[in-house]
Amino acid sequence: MSAPDVLVVGAGPTGLTLALQTHEHGATVRVVDRRSEAFRRSRAMIVHSRTLECLRPLGVTAALLERADRSPRAQLHLGSRVVDVSLGEAAMRSTPYPHLTMVRQADVEEVLEDALLRRGVEVEWGVGLDALDVVGERPRATLTSAGGHELATPRYVVGCDGPASSVRNAAGIAWDGGAYRQEIVLADLELEADLMPDVLHVVAGRTGLLFLFALGEGATWRLLGTRPARDGDQPFGQPGEAVPVADVQALIDDAGLEAQVREMPWSAQVRLQHRVAREFRHGPLFLAGDAAHTHSPAAAQGMNTGIIDAVNLGWKLAYADHAGPALLDSYDHERRPAARQALALTHTVFFAEASTHPLPQLLRGRMLPLLAPLLPVMLRQPRAMAAVITLLSQPWVRYPGSALSVTDGFLARGPRPGDRLPDRVVTCAGRQTRLHDLTASPGVHLLLARDAECAELDRLGPRVTGHRIDSWPGTGITAVRPDGHVGFRSARSAGALTAWLELVGAT
């Protein structure tokens, strides 16, 4: 087997997305995973709008939406009160996905793996990374499978192998942070209870929040609850020992929910930690997803942040041959601050959800039930729901200080380099369309105002696509990176555009 450009270690959502993004932008890729098969108990269940936008150019968003619930409903159990909440469409005009999207991690992985298979890339299950070093500038990885040992020498290795990352350990990258005092309990249940089916039930109690999803994987209900962490040495972030039925029933009883466990085919305790790797790149070795940052499941950030890591890094690995060193250096510069911000959000939400501190206990046990009559009115406000969904979609992810964010001339309005490209209705080639429709394919996209002069259009390579926006007056040029962020803007005609295209390896 010839050496691939990129060896991806780990076939969860991050690793699969990275492989697909790298492949779609022209590099060869190999994906290995120590597990004999995919773990099919979903731990993540929400894909945010920004994540769907990032995945759209890879041709998988439609398949994900076919498996998703785009209008989920929830019932909030607040003491003796039950509040119905609709989590469907929100007043969000700048995205084609203005809704909370519930889709199982298992479905996300199946869609991504199927997309790779259609492109001739097969995940190699049962292949583990046992040793890794760098000779000169080339990684040297020892892979072990049932067939024996193999030495692989790719150009780059990306660790998408979770909190206990072998790639991170081999690179000697520090793992800053600590353990939570709480742990997660997961269980598949059949319940004797008067619960509305196909609805997310959220139970607020003094001891924490309890979630019941009508997931239908191993049983009708999936329970997610928190409790004080037990002693143990199981790996962080991974399903560990089974939880006794009595302990699960105690969580339900403590939350005040009138339900009895009738069957429990599967359960696990999951130890939690909050950590960020001190660097996301060490020479030709990279980290993404839970190998680079890990936190509580609060606010549904883990899978989404990992996928966005992968979309950011994949095209850079593929274009690196034709670019300067700033391209690969930008991954750590852009994504590590974003990871820290995601960690701060999850830390805050998890404190409110699960902490035994008197303040959140008072909020959950006393204040929320008192506010229950007002919640339906508050949650029916489209702007309120839009604000929540937007916050979860990481609007803070901007790269204005990146070496790839270049401005040429004064810009009066519009997205700045480093910003995500917002979705808008525009006129292009005489018809109305949306910006995200125009940019829904791999590569760099140039958006030219009506009177822009761009000599580069005559010599664009296969990595760049140009679009004349007739409804934009003026002479401006906007270049959109393959991950959906604006990279270059000029108020004048071309000139500096050529240098930027060379900087990112798109020439």
Helices and strands as residue ranges (DSSP letters): E 6-9, H 13-24, E 29-33, E 46-47, H 49-55, G 56-58, H 61-66, E 73-78, E 81-86, E 101-102, H 105-118, E 124-125, E 128-135, E 138-145, E 148-152, E 156-159, H 166-171, E 175-193, E 200-205, E 208-213, E 221-228, H 245-255, E 259-277, E 281-282, E 285-287, G 289-291, E 293-294, G 298-300, H 302-319, G 320-322, H 326-354, H 358-362, I 363-367, H 368-371, H 375-379, H 382-392, E 406-408, E 425-428, E 431-434, H 435-438, E 444-448, G 455-459, E 464-468, E 477-480, E 486-490, H 496-503
